Amino acid sequence: MTEHTEKDVLMKCTKCSYEEEEVPRWLIDELFPNEPEENYMMHCPECDHKMIVKKI
């Protein structure tokens, strides 16, 4: 039996620095079809500002 490992995306708020570490890749792909990962964006649950992909 093979295991499928879902990739998560790390997001960070540009204002308050809140980090969301386990945003499922499939969810972001549905919100931003055909967009490169560096263009992904969400609203911060802490301050409602822009969250972007965290560079590791």
matplotlib code that plots the C-alpha trace (Angstrom):
import matplotlib.pyplot as plt

x = [0.0, 1.3, 0.8, -0.1, 1.4, -0.5, 1.8, 1.0, 1.9, 3.4, 1.8, 2.8, 1.0, 2.7, 1.5, 1.4, 3.7, 1.1, 2.0, -0.3, 1.8, -0.7, -2.7, -3.5, -2.0, -5.2, -7.2, -4.9, -4.8, -8.6, -8.6, -5.7, -5.8, -2.9, -1.1, 2.5, 3.0, 4.6, 1.3, -0.8, -2.5, -4.9, -6.4, -4.9, -7.2, -5.6, -5.6, -7.4, -4.3, -2.6, -0.8, 1.7, 3.7, 6.5, 10.0, 11.9]
y = [0.0, 3.4, 6.5, 9.8, 12.8, 16.1, 19.1, 22.0, 25.6, 27.9, 31.3, 34.5, 37.8, 40.8, 43.0, 41.1, 38.1, 35.5, 32.2, 29.5, 26.4, 23.9, 25.4, 22.5, 22.9, 21.6, 24.4, 27.1, 25.5, 25.7, 29.4, 30.3, 28.0, 28.3, 30.8, 30.2, 29.6, 32.9, 34.7, 32.9, 35.2, 34.9, 37.1, 36.8, 35.3, 37.5, 41.0, 40.5, 41.8, 40.0, 36.7, 35.5, 32.3, 32.2, 31.8, 29.2]
z = [0.0, -0.9, 1.2, -0.4, 1.4, 0.9, 0.5, 2.8, 2.1, 4.7, 4.8, 6.7, 7.4, 5.9, 8.8, 12.1, 11.1, 12.1, 10.4, 9.2, 8.7, 7.3, 4.5, 2.2, -1.3, -2.9, -1.3, -2.6, -6.0, -6.2, -5.1, -7.5, -10.5, -12.9, -10.6, -9.4, -5.7, -5.1, -6.1, -3.5, -1.0, 1.8, 4.6, 8.0, 10.6, 13.3, 11.7, 8.3, 6.4, 3.5, 4.0, 1.4, 1.0, 3.5, 2.0, 3.8]

ax = plt.figure().add_subplot(projection="3d")
ax.plot(x, y, z, "-o")
ax.set_aspect("equal")
plt.show()
